[in-house]
Amino acid sequence: MNLNEVLETKIYVKENGSVNFKTPFHYIHPFLDAIRYDGNGEDITVKTQTEVVNDNEGGSRNIAYGRINIEAKVLGSVPGFQSIIGMVYALELQKPIIKIYTGQNASACTNLTIFKADGVYEQSLLSGYGTVYNKATEYLNKKEAEAAEFQEIYNDLTNSLMSTEELNREIGRILRAAPKTRIGTTPIVQATQRLDDKESVYFIKPDSQCSKMTLYDAISQSFTNSKDILDKPTKTIQLSKLFNIFKN
């Protein structure tokens, strides 16, 4: 689905709900304005979930989505990555929310990486959510500084090499801490499988060193593979906290 198609979708109606939502255009267009979108459709990625289809008289159909994710490429990239600002909202929740996030997508695997402590901003859709658009503009204005900080942290993680014993200790530490976050243990277990799989791009030969960045990417690959579009930015920033990349 492209941007124009999702902008033309209908209002999502929550069954037995007391909240009257607005059109996708109402939520998305202020975001596009906030990031100064220039109309280049190739710079926008759209994902949807929680589809509701209604048949009209005459055989036509109208579609509405409870979750929509818009991700825009912007200036401020580093080699091997594409700088993005994203917005995702979920209407079907008991407490509908909207999130704005900023980070870098790996060009090869599209893994989202967020090293910025306030890289995800969340608000209730029931009141005062207009501040998310201000946050999007703030993210845009700070993209160059974000890219410089990102490059420094990325280099540090890439150059932080662990022996097999050190890697096992680091995986154990993260595995114990993960249940206290929304990440859970499954992505950590899946990452170890990728590190041991000779067919995986994350494969580490026995007795070879592994960088912290490789371990980070092996874990975040699970977020990329997941169909859940709402929690990906939140889990990504929580992963960075597990790696002690920032303190708040």
N, C-alpha and C positions, 0 to 999 in steps of 0.2 A: 504494500500500500504506500502511495506517495502522499506528500503533504496536502495537495489539493483535494485528494479523495477523502482524507480523514477530516479535513475542514468542512466537508459537505455532509458528513454523517450526522445522524439525528441526535436529539437529546436523550441521554440515558435516563431511564425511569427505573428506580429501585422498587422492587416488588414490596408492597405493604410499607413503603417508606413515607416519611412525613416531610422529606426534603425535596424541593423542586430544583433540580440542577439546570444549568444553562447549556448552550450548545458548545461543542468542542472549539468552535471559532472563538467564542467568548473567553475561553481559558488560554488558548494557544496564541492568538494574535498579539496580545500584550507582551508575551514572551519574545516573539519574533521582533517586535519593536524594540524591546529592551536590549537585545543583542545586536541590533542594527542589521537585521537580515536583509541581504541585497537581492533576494529573489532567485538565487542560483539553487535549483532543486537538487543538484548533485552534492551540495553541502549539508543536506538535511537527511537524517535517517528517522523513519517512523516505525514504531512497533505498537501493537494493540493486543489487548486481552479482554476477557469477559464479554464476549460478543453476544448481543441480543438481536435476533432477526424477527421482524414482523412482516407478514404478508398483507399487501394492500389489495383492495378490489381491483380486478383487472390483471392480477398476476404479478405486479411489480412488488419489490421488497424494499424495506428500509432497515438499515443496520445502525445500531448504537453500540458503543464500547464503554465498559466500566473503567478500563485502564488504558491510558494512552501515554506513550513515551516519545518525546521529540528530542533529538540530539543533533546539535549544529556544530559543524567545523568552523573554527575561528582562528585568527592569527595568534601566534604564540606557541608554535610547535618546536620540538627538539628532534634531532635525527632519529628516525625509526619510529616516531610517534606522530599522532595527529591530535592537536589541541581541540578540545570540545567543551561545550556548555550544554547541559541537558535539563529537561523538565519532564517529570513523570507525575501523573496523578491517578488516584484510585477512588472511585465513587461508590463502589459496592461495599466498602467497609462500614462498620458501625459508626466509626468516626472518620469520614472521608478526609484524605490528606493530599497535599501537593508538595513536591520536592524540587529544588533546584540544585544542580551539582556542577562542579568544574573539575576537569582532570585531563589526562592524556590517554588516548587509545593507542595500543600497540598496532603498528601498521600491518604486521604479519598475522596476528591472531585476534585482533580487536579487543584484547583484554583491556578493561578499564583500570587505570591506575590513578589513585588520588593520594598525594603526599601532603596535601594542604590541610591543616588542622580543622579549618572551618569549611572544607570543601563540599559539604552537604548541608543544605538549609531546608528545613521542613516546617510547614504550617498547616493548620486545620483549614479545610475548605468551607467550614461553616461560618467562619468569622475572620476578618482581617488578613486574608491571604494575599492582598495586593502587595505586601512587602516582599514577596518572593520575586517580583519583577524588578524591584529596586536591587535586590541581591544579584540578579542576573547581570544587570548593568555594572554593578560593583565587580563581579567576577571578570567581566569583559575588560574593564579598565585596568585590571591588575594582571592580565594574562602574561605580559612580557616578564614581569617579576616572578610570576608563578613558574614560568618555563625555566628561568635561571635557577630557581630553587629546586625544581624538579630534576634538572640535569645534575646538580651537585649531589642530591640524595641518590639518584640512580647510579651515578659513578661510584659512590661509597658502597652501595649494596652489591654492585657488580664486582668490585674489587675486594669485598669481604668474603674470602674463601674459607670453607670449612672442610676439615677432614671428615671421613666417614663417621668417626666417633663424635665429633662436634656436631655434625649434621643430625645424627640420631638424638643427641641431647636437645638440640634446637627444636626438632619435630616434637619431642616429648613435652617440652615446655609449652609450645603452642597448642598441642593437643589438650593439655590440662586446662589451659586458659580459655580455649574456644567455646566450651559450653556456657560460659558466662556472658557470651555475646550472641548475636543473631546468626553468627556463622555456623555454629554447631561443629561437630566432629567429622561429619561426612566429607567436606572438602579437604580436610587434612589427610584423611585416609586415602582419598582419591589421588591426592598429590603424591603420596609415597608410592602408589602404584605407578604413576606416570614416571617418577624418578627411576623406578626399577624396570620399566618396560623398554626393551631395546627398540621398539618401533615408535616410541614417543619422542617428540622434539625435546623433552625435558630429561631424557635418559642420562644417568650418571654412571659411568663405568665403575665397577668395583674398585675400591681403594683410590678412586680419583677424587679431587676436590670439587665441591659444589658451592656456587656463590649464593649469597642470601637472596639476590635478585632472581635466580633460577627457582629457588624454593618459593619465593613470593609468587612468581608467575605460575608455577605448577599448581598452587592453591587457587589463585584467582581464575584459572581456567575453568574451574567448576562454576564460578559465577557467570562466566560467559556462556557456558553450555546450558545453564538453567533457563527454563522458559519464563521464570518469574522476572518481570521487568521492573517491579517496584522496589525490591530490596537490594538490587545489584549495587547501586552507589553507596548505600548504607553499609553493606557487608564489606565493600572495598575499603572504605575509610576505617572500619573496625579492624580489618586485616592489617592496615598500616599501624594502627595502635598496638596490635599484638607484636609487631616487629619493632616497637619502640621508636618509630620514625619521628613521632612528635609526642608531646607530653599532655596535650589537652584536647 
